[in-house]
């Protein structure tokens, strides 16, 4: 950011004489209220449901409670109904077909208290043409219930068109998470939304602003993007067309390619946020994009980081937060940078190592008495992009609840590399295999039945009864990757350029999270304590996962064999078998 950013944004900002968008909210975002001043104050609907001491979590705290063992059993169930369907929206003014959750992009908020049960009834109404789907609850551990994870070909069959699936799981961790479709790259078309689980916090604040969703945006349909990548001789580099904050940003329609007659409107409208002068606000940042690394900031305001993914951390200050795809960061911002009539730009920039035609997202932040029809005139922080696509230094992030990393019972080294196969198709390998799941036969079901033999293309690794597993990832590609492990909050032991030197950053209390960047040509070392199940480990760049960048970890298979998979989950495979008997599934990618 800095003077270069100011020059690049000049053309955009100079055209914003007011913040009254040319399109209505339903045209840009359907039934979503995110990014508008009409959004209700959080918490939206939660009742107190008190346990002893006036809070649902009782005496459990964020610094003295092991979050992977202890959590409250509130006895409260939060039920949501999601219908996935097609629609047409113009989040940035360029109208395109989208996939929506309850007619909204981003999808509706799931909100619960720590220890609540969450039920989501997902109805697949994707028609014209029909399309399967599934839903992943990103960051949830699914302890004792891996079938609720939502990964097709791994923990379930896809939800067939015109069928439904009831997901039922526990909010055993708290903080900011999100949900998204896990069928191919479907979530990049709009099937995604925020999750807030309220819990204890050592860092007090006055107002919860709620989710701030950062997402690169593509005008071409996801299926066409993947088809182009995976053609013989196809180009694996995908350029996003725009960058959005809570589903909004303007687009310069004069840049639309000749012959493209798609309706396009300049000044579609930007997201707006209201801060109360002198008050401390919690902002819940989510990178829900398909590819881009985001650098988030608010002009004139230093942010205090209090959580990363679902791990509360000792607070630290920063002007800029870097988020890889799938990562979340909770920050506190005090409205003390001006008087009550002040206004500032919120910015999220796709980094220099991300392929983007228009990488800069803007939103407007207003204090109490500011004129919300006028654009801010503030200047960006002068904090240059380091260019390595890495997260902040691991030494900065210290979990509030300390956990020393144990000696690993087993260590697995995995190499990331890019190659072209005999058909000249660009693919990714993790651990020497470019993966392809079997949508009709989830690997969890096989392990549950005692079958531990898998075709090599499913890239299944069996870690047996090992209680703690260390993974050393060596990235031989020049591209950075956000590495996500389902079902776990893993220890992040080290990351950096070249090969690992064997050292661990703060072994008495290393950072823990569910997504971590590995830089191009570098390494990442993580470790996880066993959570019995069958769990995907993959790059969260949608186009890379589609190209085979996936492995499946079998953890404590003896315990998995003792689990009872509910009939509702098994029914998805019976429905899938019936649907595929009369419909051809065009699985052009890994399927994950």
C-alpha positions, 0 to 999 in steps of 0.5 A: 500500500502507500503512494503506489496504491493511491495512484492505482486507486485514483481512477476508482476513487475519483469516480465515486462522487457519492456512495449511493450505488446505481443498483439496488441491494437485491440486484447486487446481493439478493436477500443479503444485508451484509455490507449495508447499514441495515444489518442488525446489531450482533448478536442477531437473535441469541437468547442468554440461555445462562449457565452458572455465572450468567453466561452460557459458558459458565466459568470456562475462559479463553486462557484457562480452558483447553478448547479441545477437551472442555466446552459447555453443554448448553442443551441449546439447538440452533436450527437453520434451513438453507436452500441452494439455488441458481440466480442472477446477481451483479455484485460489482455491476457485471451481471452473472449467473450465481449460486445462492444460499436462501437467495443471498450472496454472501449467504445468511449468518449462522450464529450460536453460542459456544457449546450449542448444537447446530442443525442445518437442513441443506436443500439442493434446489440447483436446477436448470441445469441440475447440479450436486452439492455439499456443505463444509463447516470450515473450522469445526472439529466434528469430534466423534462425527466426521460424517458431518464434515461435508467433503464429498468422496471423503465423508459423504456422497454429494447431495443429489439435485432435489434432495436434502441433508440434515447436518448436525454438529456441535460448536465445540470451538468459538470465534469466527468461521464460515461455511461453503460448498465443497463440491468442485469449485462451487463455492466461488459461484456464491455458496458461502457464508459466515459463522459466529460462535460467541464465547468468552473473551479476555479482550473486551469490546463495545460493539460487534460489527460482525463478518467482513467477508473478503473474496476475489470475484470471477465473471466466468462460471466456475465450471468453465474456469476449471474446464479451461484449466484442465484442457490439454495445454490449458493455462493453470493461471486464473485471473480474478476480475474483481475483489469484494468486501461483503459481496460488493465493489465497483467495476469499470464496465469499459474494460468488458471484452468486445462482443460481451453483451452482459449487462454491466453497470458502473458504480454498482455500490460499495459496502458501508460500516458505521462505527460509534465514536470512541467505542471499541469494535470487533471486526471478523475478517474472513477470506472466502475467496477462490485464490487471492491472498488478502491484505486488509486495513482501515485508513488511520486505524491500527487494528488489535488482533485477538484471534486467528482462525478459531484460536484466541491469541494474545493481542497484538497491534498491526496496521495490516492483516494478511489472510490466505484463502480460508483464514479468519482474523478477529480484530478490535478497532477503536473509533478514535481517529477523528471526530464524529463526522469522520469517514475512512476507507476500508481496503482489502488488496489482493497481494502482488503474488495473486493473479488479478485484473482489479485487485483493490477492494474498497468499503466506506467506514463512517463515524456517528455523524458522518454523511453516509452519501459521501465518499471518504477522502482518507489515505492508505497506510504506507505498508508495502506488500512484502511479496512473499504471500506469507502470514505474519511472523509465527513468533507474533501469534501466541495462543491464549491457552498455551499448549506445548507441542508433544513429541510426534509419534509419526512424521510424514514428509509431503512435497508439493509440485506442479506437472503436466501429464501425458495428455499435457494437462496441468495438474498439482501433486501433493505427496507425489499424487494428483488426487481424484476422489470417488464421489460414489464411495466416500473413504470414510465409509470404507474405513468404517467397514474395515477397508484400508486399501485405496486406489492410489489416485485417492491419495489416502494416507493411513496414520494408524493409531499414532496420537500425534502426527507431524507433517513436513510440507516442502513446496517445490512450486513457485506459488504460495498455498493456503494449506487446510486440514479438516477436523483439526486445529493444528500446531504451526511449528515452522514456515519459511523459505527453502528447507526446514532447519529443524527448529520450532517457533516457540515449542512451549506454545506454538500457534494453532489454526486450521489454515496456514500459508506455505510460501513459494519454494518454501516449507511448512511444518504442522502437527496435529493431535489425533481426532479419529476420522477421515479428513481432507488435507488440501490447498484451499485455492479452488483451482489447485484443489480441482487440479488434484491438490488433495490428500486424505488422512485416515486417523485412528481407523480402529476408532473409526470402525467403531463409529455408527454413521447415521442413516441420513448420511448413508442416504445421500449415497443411495440418492446419489446412486439413483441419480447417477443411474440416469444422469451423467456426472461430468467430473472433470476435476478432483471432485473435492 
